[in-house]
Amino acid sequence: MRTRIITRADIDDVEIRQLYESAFPKEEQIPWNSLMRLTATLSLDFTAYYNDEQFIGLTIVYPRQQGKPVWFWYFAVCEEYRGKGYGQQILSQLKEKYEKSTMILDMESPEQVCDNSAQRKRRRDFYLRNGFRETGVMRSFKGVEYTIMICGEGTFTTKDYDDILNELRAFWTAMPNADK
């Protein structure tokens, strides 16, 4: 599988933008232009994945400072490639890349009553099969409940999650342009 780091120069890449805008609920998305600026400001690991020349998926990882958990922020596979092992391959690459770090992610809680509860349960099971475990930390944002999962050493607390959000707020506030 071939990868490509996404930069501000990729702002007009239609495939990547369409997957980002279709795979995540509107309330979870940062507007595309703002995401491109944030990627440059925050040095996010924004990667596109390809099988031969076919675009397969994307990830956005916030690597953070050494010793702090790496946050797998966004992870999506194009709908036509789901269930074919590509997500497994991408996650394996990420885990290898960040093997010396504790990795965390937040995902829509499979316990929340909603229209896509079966999808959420499959997603949680996917992460559990791939070495993640539940932390017991839950958050709610715009009516959506999130559960935080971890892979690697240590624990993860509500304070740890608040620390990440505060780091992101600081970058967001300092980011140029008013249409954040």
N, C-alpha and C positions, 0 to 999 in steps of 0.2 A: 504494500500500500504506500502510495506516494503522499507526501504532505507539502503544504505551502503555508508559510506564515502570512497572515492577512495584515495589511498596513493601511494607512489612510489613502494610499494610492488605489486601493481596491474598493473605494466607496461606491463605484458604479458596477461592481460585479453582481449581476442580476441573480444568478443561481444562489449565491451565498446569502444575499439579502432576503430572497424569497424564502429560503429555508428558515432563516432566523425569524422572520415575521410570521411564518405559518406554524412553526413547531412550538412556539411558546405563547401562552396566553398574553393578551395585550397588556394586562396589568403587570406582567413580569418583564416586559421589554423596555429597554432604554431606546429612545428614538435613534434610528440608524445613524444619522449624521453626528449625533452626540456620542454614540458608541464608538464611531471612528475616531473622534477627537479624544475620547477617554482612553482608547487603545494606545494612542500616541503618548498621552500624558502619564498614564499609569503603567505603561510597559506590560500590558496584558499579553499572555500567550494565546493569541487568536489564530487558530489553525484550521485550514480546510484539508479534507482528506479525499483522495482520488484512488479509484481502481482503474488502471490504465488512464484513460482520459475522462472517465465518468466521475462527476462530483458525487461523493458518497455522504459526506457529513461535515460537521464543524464542532469545534470545542473552543471555549473561552475559559482560560485558567488564570487565576490571580495567584502568582507564585509567592508573593509576600517576602518578608525578610527571612534570612536563615534562622532556623529554629522555630519558626511559626508555621502552623499548618497551611498547606497549599489548598486553595479553594477552587474546586471544579465548579465554575459558575454556570456555564451553559454547555450542554452536550446534546447534539441532535444528529440523527441519521435521516436522510431523505426517505420519505414514506415507502417508495418502491423498493428500497434496500433493507427495510426493517425485517427482522426475523431471519436474516440470511448470514448472520455471524459477523457482520461489519462492525456493529456496536461493540462486540467482544474484542475484535481486533484493535479498534480505536482505544478502548479502555485499557487493554494490555499495553499498548504503546505509551499511554499516559502514565500508567503505573510504573513502567520501566523508566521512563524519563524522570519521574519524581520519586524513585524508589528509596531515596535517603530521607524523604520527608513524610510526615503524617499528612494524609489527604482527607479533605472533608468535602461534602456537598450538601446542598439542601434540595429537597424535592417535595412536591405536593404530597401531603399526607394521604396515605391510602385509607386512613381511618375516618377522614372527613366524608360526610354524605355528599355525593356529587354525581354528575353525569358520567364522569370518566374514572370511576373508582376501580374498575377492572384493569384499565391501563395503568393506573397508579400502583396497583398491587403487582402487576407484571414488572414494572420498573423497579420497585423495591426488591422483588425477588431476584432480578438481574444483578443488582448491586450486592445483595447478600451472597449470591453464588460467586461473585467476583471479589470477595474478601472484605467488603464493607460491613460494618455493624451499626446498629442504631445507637445513638448517644442518649436518647431520652430527652434531648433538647428539642422543643417545639417553638415555632413562631407563627404569628398570623400577620398577614399583610394584605390589605384591600379585600378582606373576607376570605382569603385562601390560607389554609393551615399548611405549614411546612414542617417537615421532620428533617433533622440534621443527622447525616450518617458519616462515619469515619472509617478510614483504612490506615493501619499503621499503629505505632506505639502511642500510648497515652490515652487521655480522656479529652472530652470537649464539653465546655460548660456554656451556660447562657452568657456569662461575662466574655468568654472567648468570641462568641458570635457578635456581641455588642462591639468588641474591639475591632473586628473586621468591618462592621458597618460604619464605625466612626472613622476608620482609615479611608474607606470609600467616600464618605461624606466630605472629608478634608480635600481629597483630590477633586471631587465634583465641584465643590465650592471654588477651588482655585482654578478650575478649568476655564479657558477663555470662551467668550461668546455667551450670550444671554439665553439662548433657546435650549437650555439643558432640559 
